[in-house]
Amino acid sequence: MSPDITQNDIIQNAFQAFASTDPDRISAVLTEDAEWLSPPGNAVAVALERTNHMVGREAIVRFFAQDFPRLYVSDVALSFQGVHVAGERVVVEAAMTATLSDGNHYSNDYCFVIALRDGLIHRVREYVDTARGLRMVFPPVVSRTGR
């Protein structure tokens, strides 16, 4: 890693790459054996019928380049509330908003615990309010009687 590039720069660049949906850009920020762990039963995994534990650069690239845009179709924005660095470990507090494939609005808070290796993302542990996410992705159906 160049001494001019900070862990904060690496994280900012990585999340821009994920948002780009460009497979080459996404691949460039991950180690070959990278892992991404999300909470079991999270809305994205349920809606897209995908695992909550992606293993390997190829799986993570496929998710952000192909799967993610099928659910979050437009207006995807990630707002960083904090980036906390401790050596090769970075904690990111963020809020994400987007328009879902059904046209509904999505808004949720996230915490990512990220392990870097050689200036690349090696492991991400994602924390999110799964109940809130499920309510937005799978809104309750109201019957005609209002119950």
Backbone as a ProteinNet text record, in pm:
[ID]
protein_1_A
[PRIMARY]
MSPDITQNDIIQNAFQAFASTDPDRISAVLTEDAEWLSPPGNAVAVALERTNHMVGREAIVRFFAQDFPRLYVSDVALSFQGVHVAGERVVVEAAMTATLSDGNHYSNDYCFVIALRDGLIHRVREYVDTARGLRMVFPPVVSRTGR
[TERTIARY]
85.4	0	89.3	59.3	133.4	115.6	221.7	207.8	111.1	81.4	-10.7	-157.2	-182.7	-319.9	-352.2	-459.1	-498.2	-604.6	-628.8	-735.4	-869.4	-888.1	-1011.7	-1027.3	-918.1	-921.7	-959.7	-900.4	-928.6	-1077.5	-1134.2	-1276.7	-1365.2	-1335.7	-1415.1	-1411.1	-1293.1	-1278.4	-1353.3	-1347.9	-1415	-1566.1	-1624.3	-1769.2	-1812.3	-1728.1	-1757.3	-1753.6	-1659.3	-1651.1	-1774.8	-1818.9	-1939.1	-2059.1	-2072.1	-2185.5	-2180.4	-2061.9	-2047.7	-2107.1	-2119.1	-2160.4	-2066.1	-1948.7	-1848	-1764.9	-1774	-1702.8	-1552.3	-1489.4	-1345.4	-1309.5	-1387.1	-1361.6	-1384.2	-1489.6	-1519.2	-1408.8	-1370.4	-1266.9	-1136.2	-1104.9	-977.7	-964	-1073.4	-1065.4	-1071.5	-1078.9	-1096.4	-978.5	-945.9	-850	-919.4	-840.8	-899.9	-986.1	-944.1	-1016.6	-1105.8	-1151.3	-1235.2	-1363.7	-1419.1	-1547	-1635	-1766.3	-1865.1	-1973	-1986.6	-2085	-2192.3	-2315.8	-2431.4	-2515.4	-2606.6	-2691.7	-2778.7	-2793.6	-2884.8	-3026.8	-3097.3	-3235.1	-3248.4	-3138.9	-3150.4	-3232.8	-3291.5	-3385.7	-3324.5	-3200.4	-3136.9	-3121.4	-3069.7	-3051	-3184	-3287.7	-3419.3	-3479.3	-3478.9	-3540.7	-3470.9	-3339.2	-3263.5	-3230.2	-3276.8	-3248.8	-3099.3	-3022	-2877	-2832.9	-2710.9	-2654.7	-2620.3	-2612.1	-2570.1	-2418.2	-2349.5	-2205	-2140.9	-2092.4	-2026.4	-1878.4	-1826.7	-1686.7	-1618	-1510.7	-1432	-1466.8	-1364	-1380.6	-1489.6	-1489.3	-1585.5	-1730.2	-1760.2	-1896.6	-1937.8	-1846.5	-1878.6	-1895.5	-1809.5	-1821.4	-1955	-1992.2	-2119.2	-2237.1	-2229.8	-2337.6	-2353.1	-2244.8	-2255.7	-2277.6	-2227.6	-2242.1	-2374.6	-2428.3	-2547.8	-2669.1	-2649.5	-2762.8	-2814.6	-2726.2	-2763	-2850.9	-2814.8	-2896.5	-3034.8	-3058.6	-3192.4	-3290.5	-3242	-3328.4	-3327.3	-3208.2	-3193.4	-3170.5	-3279.1	-3272.3	-3229.6	-3244.6	-3202.2	-3185.6	-3127.6	-3109.9	-3034.7	-2945.6	-2869.6	-2768	-2773.9	-2681.4	-2638.4	-2509.7	-2455	-2392.5	-2441.1	-2392.4	-2310.8	-2183.3	-2096.3	-2119.9	-2150.3	-2163.2	-2032.6	-1951.9	-1823.6	-1738.2	-1609.6	-1512.2	-1406	-1392.9	-1304.1	-1196.3	-1070.6	-959.6	-875	-844.2	-751.4	-660.2	-552.6	-461.1	-525.8	-532.8	-592	-741.4	-799.2	-942.4	-1010.3	-1120	-1194.8	-1341.2	-1401.1	-1543.5	-1611	-1712.7	-1785.1	-1928.8	-1973	-2113.8	-2172.8	-2283.1	-2338.4	-2489.6	-2551.1	-2694.2	-2709.2	-2794.5	-2817.4	-2962.6	-2981.4	-3115.3	-3113.8	-3231.5	-3242.3	-3388.7	-3412.2	-3543.8	-3539.7	-3636.1	-3642.7	-3707.3	-3693.6	-3747.8	-3899.6	-3969.9	-4114.7	-4152.8	-4051.6	-4075.2	-4077.5	-4077.7	-4079	-3941.6	-3942.1	-3819.8	-3756	-3624.2	-3547.7	-3457.6	-3450.4	-3362.3	-3325.9	-3196.5	-3155.1	-3014.5	-2983.2	-2851.1	-2768.1	-2639.2	-2546.6	-2422.4	-2360.1	-2227.1	-2147.2	-2033.4	-1945.6	-1814.3	-1774.8	-1643.4	-1558.8	-1455.8	-1379.3	-1235.1	-1187.3	-1046.1	-976.3	-869.9	-790.9	-667.9	-621.8	-496.3	-427.2	-308.3	-229.1	-305.1	-379.3	-450.4	-580.3	-623.5	-748	-843.4	-970.3	-1069.4	-1058.9	-1039.2	-1025.6	-1151	-1211.7	-1329.3	-1420.4	-1550.2	-1650.1	-1752.2	-1778.2	-1887.3	-1989.2	-2106.4	-2211.4	-2316.1	-2350.9	-2457.8	-2564.7	-2691	-2801.7	-2928.2	-3022.6	-3152.5	-3230.9	-3225.8	-3288.7	-3441.1	-3500.5	-3647.1	-3693.2	-3623.3	-3657.7	-3641.5	-3531.1	-3508.2	-3616.3	-3654.4	-3760.8	-3892.7	-3925.6	-4051.5	-4051.9	-3936.2	-3930.4	-3930.3	-3859	-3849.5	-3975.2	-4035.4	-4158.6	-4265.2	-4320.5	-4418.5	-4541	-4599.1	-4718	-4832.7	-4907.6	-5023.5	-5144.7	-5213.5	-5332.4	-5453.7	-5537.6	-5656.7	-5756.6	-5853.3	-5955.7	-6043.2	-6046.2	-6126.5	-6048.1	-5918	-5839	-5771	-5780.1	-5715.5	-5589.5
-117.7	0	123.1	218.4	343.1	421.2	486.5	562.5	679.6	720.2	832.1	789.2	658.4	608.7	558.7	612.2	573.6	464.3	401.9	303.2	367	490.4	561.6	573.1	605.7	613.9	479.1	372.4	237.4	206.6	238.4	210.6	295.1	423.8	511.3	459.9	425.2	372.8	241.8	155.4	25.6	43.5	127	144.9	215.1	300.6	357.6	248.5	156.6	45.5	-42.9	-76.1	-158.4	-89.6	41.1	115.9	124	112.7	125.5	7.4	-106.5	-235.1	-281.7	-221	-258.6	-374.1	-492.9	-609.6	-588.6	-519	-497.4	-406.2	-300.5	-208.4	-279.4	-359.7	-431.2	-532.3	-607.5	-708.9	-648.1	-528.1	-463	-424.1	-421.6	-378.8	-495.9	-618.6	-737.7	-833.2	-899.7	-1009.2	-1126.1	-1215.3	-1329.4	-1414.7	-1427.1	-1510.1	-1427.3	-1312.1	-1223.9	-1294.3	-1248.7	-1299.5	-1181.7	-1199.3	-1098.6	-1173.1	-1139.8	-1204.9	-1104.6	-1134.6	-1053.8	-1133.6	-1067.8	-1142.7	-1244.9	-1363.5	-1462.6	-1404.9	-1436.7	-1390.9	-1245.2	-1180.8	-1039.8	-1027.5	-911.9	-891.2	-919.5	-881.1	-902.2	-1051.3	-1124.1	-1268.9	-1338.3	-1298.3	-1360.6	-1325.5	-1196.7	-1152	-1209.7	-1218.7	-1266.1	-1414.9	-1478	-1619.6	-1647.7	-1569.3	-1580.8	-1608.2	-1654.4	-1680.2	-1549.3	-1555.5	-1438.6	-1439.9	-1542.6	-1555.6	-1581.3	-1475	-1487.8	-1515.4	-1614.3	-1652.4	-1643.2	-1565.8	-1550.7	-1424.4	-1369.1	-1246.3	-1261.6	-1373.6	-1395.1	-1385.5	-1445.8	-1442.6	-1301	-1225.7	-1088.6	-998.4	-1015.5	-937.3	-965.9	-1092.8	-1129.5	-1065.3	-1066.6	-1007.5	-858.7	-782.1	-636.8	-598.4	-676.5	-643	-689.5	-803.3	-860.3	-866.9	-916	-939.6	-812	-736.4	-614.3	-521	-493.4	-401.5	-455.3	-584.9	-638.7	-597.8	-575.4	-536.4	-385.6	-327.2	-181.8	-123.1	-77.3	-46	96.6	189.4	326.7	405.9	523.1	618.2	558.6	464.7	402.7	504.9	529.4	624.1	568.9	576.1	534.5	657.3	690.2	807.3	759.5	796.7	756.7	846.4	785.9	859.7	856.9	754.3	745	635.4	660.6	561.3	559.2	445.4	432.4	329.5	371.9	288.6	246.3	117.7	62.1	-35.5	14.6	-69.7	-118.5	-250	-310.2	-337	-291.6	-310.5	-173.7	-169.7	-45.6	-72.1	17	8.4	126.2	94.2	196.3	200.7	319	341.8	415.3	363.5	422	405.4	488.4	477.4	461.5	369	345.7	375	441.9	463.9	419.3	380.9	336.2	324.3	307.4	271.2	122.3	49.6	-94.7	-129.7	-253.2	-298.1	-282.9	-281.1	-260.5	-112.5	-23.9	119.6	179.1	95.8	145.4	199.6	282.7	343.8	250.9	245.2	167.4	262.9	245.1	325.2	243.3	222.2	143.9	185.4	161.4	190.2	63.1	79.2	-33.5	-6.2	-114.7	-109.8	-220.6	-184.1	-279.8	-286.8	-405.6	-426.9	-492	-421	-460.1	-488.8	-603.9	-639.2	-619.3	-543.5	-520.1	-610.6	-643.2	-716.3	-664.4	-615.7	-562.1	-454	-371.5	-261.5	-299.8	-424.2	-472.6	-521.5	-525.5	-577.6	-729.5	-781.3	-925.1	-986.8	-915.2	-970.8	-857.4	-873.9	-776.2	-848.8	-793	-841.3	-727.4	-753.2	-651.3	-668.3	-556.6	-554.1	-457.4	-501.3	-420.2	-461	-370.9	-401.4	-487.6	-619.2	-710.8	-698.6	-674.3	-661.6	-540.2	-429.2	-308	-334.1	-398.5	-429.1	-517.7	-620.3	-710.2	-636.1	-543.3	-466.3	-380.8	-328.6	-244.3	-327.6	-438.1	-521.8	-606.1	-647.7	-728.1	-657.2	-546.6	-472.4	-557.9	-537.8	-616	-586	-686.7	-672.9	-640.1	-533.5	-493.7	-551.3	-620.1	-678.2	-569.5	-604.2	-507.5	-465	-543.8	-506.5	-414.2	-388.8	-299.7	-371.7	-503.2	-578.4	-643.8
0	0	0	-85.4	-92.9	36.1	85.9	210	197.1	73.4	52.2	57.2	50.2	51.6	192.3	249.3	384.8	379.7	494	503.1	469.2	509.2	476.3	324.2	254.2	106.9	46.5	99.7	49.7	63	179.1	203.9	113.1	102.7	15.5	-128.4	-177.1	-313.9	-331.4	-230	-238.8	-249.8	-166.3	-172.2	-300.4	-356.1	-488.2	-595.1	-581.9	-677.2	-667.5	-544.2	-527.5	-592.7	-572.7	-627.6	-779.8	-838.1	-983.1	-1058.5	-992.3	-1051.3	-1162.3	-1172	-1271.3	-1215.3	-1275.9	-1222.6	-1206.4	-1299.4	-1290.8	-1173.3	-1155.5	-1042.2	-909.2	-901.4	-776.7	-748.1	-847.1	-831.4	-782.2	-827.7	-795.5	-648.8	-572.2	-431.7	-334.1	-385.5	-301.4	-313.6	-202.2	-210.6	-281.2	-337	-407.4	-315.3	-189.4	-92.8	1.2	-45.5	35.5	79.3	191.4	242.3	280	264	305.5	381.7	509.1	595.2	635.6	601.1	638.5	737.1	807.9	900.8	826.8	883.6	824.1	815.4	708.8	693.2	655.9	612.1	573.2	445.7	424.7	314	176.9	156.3	26.2	-1.8	96.2	78	53.3	124.6	109.6	-27.3	-61.5	-186.4	-309	-304	-420.1	-412.5	-304.1	-280.8	-290.6	-214	-210.2	-67.5	-53.2	78.4	149	278.7	355.1	377.1	327.7	345.9	209.5	149.9	19.9	43.3	-24.9	-9.7	-145.3	-149.6	-271.1	-348.6	-410.8	-489.1	-594.2	-664.1	-773.4	-724.4	-610.2	-556	-517.3	-458.6	-416.6	-538.6	-637.2	-761.5	-828.5	-839.5	-902.1	-826.8	-693.5	-614.4	-646.4	-637.4	-657.9	-804	-897.1	-1038.7	-1098	-1047.5	-1108.7	-1016.2	-895	-805.3	-738.5	-676.8	-604.4	-688.4	-816.5	-897.5	-933.6	-915.7	-941.8	-832.4	-711	-599.2	-579.2	-576.9	-559.7	-698.3	-762.1	-904.8	-937.4	-843.6	-872.8	-743.6	-759.4	-648.6	-530	-555.5	-447	-394.4	-264.2	-201.2	-66.4	-41	87.2	150.4	268.7	341.2	460.6	464.5	574.4	695.3	810.1	934	1013.4	988.7	1056.6	997	993.8	952.2	1061.5	1125.9	1241.3	1207.4	1210	1167.3	1286.6	1292	1390.8	1316.9	1263.5	1186.9	1059.6	1043.7	924.4	941.4	1051.3	1077.5	1068.8	993.1	973.7	1004.6	1082.8	1112.3	1042.7	963.4	887.9	936.5	976.4	1007.4	887.9	834.2	712.6	707.1	625.6	597.4	446.6	407.2	264.9	230.9	118.9	64.3	-81.1	-130.4	-269.8	-306.8	-435	-484.5	-516.8	-461.9	-480.8	-614.7	-654.9	-783.1	-791.6	-677	-678.5	-671.5	-674.4	-671.3	-531.1	-428.6	-291.2	-252.2	-148.5	-96.3	6.6	5.8	103.5	180	311	395.5	518.4	540.3	656.2	697.6	824.1	878.6	880.5	858	850.5	933.7	976.3	1034.5	966.7	911.5	845.1	922.1	960.2	1020.3	912.2	870	751.9	789.5	745.6	762.2	628.4	629.8	509.9	510.7	392	377.7	252.5	269.8	157.6	80.5	153.2	89.7	19.4	38.4	-23.5	84.2	51.2	144.9	146.7	267.1	284.4	346.2	439.9	508.2	552.1	527.2	570.7	655.6	770.6	855.7	858.6	803.1	788.8	898.3	961.2	1060.2	1010.5	1016.1	966.3	1040.6	1048.5	1109.9	1010.8	1031	936	935.9	1051.2	1057.5	976.1	990.6	914.8	765	726.7	586.5	528.7	602.7	555.6	539	629.9	618.2	491.4	452.5	332.3	204.1	205	84.7	66.7	178.5	175.7	259.5	208.2	289	319.2	437.6	472.3	375.9	345	257.2	344.9	310.7	384.9	311.2	384.6	321.8	287.5	207.9	166.5	284.3	389.8	505.7	599.1	565.1	647.9	762.5	765.8	875.3	830.1
[MASK]
+++++++++++++++++++++++++++++++++++++++++++++++++++++++++++++++++++++++++++++++++++++++++++++++++++++++++++++++++++++++++++++++++++++++++++++++++++

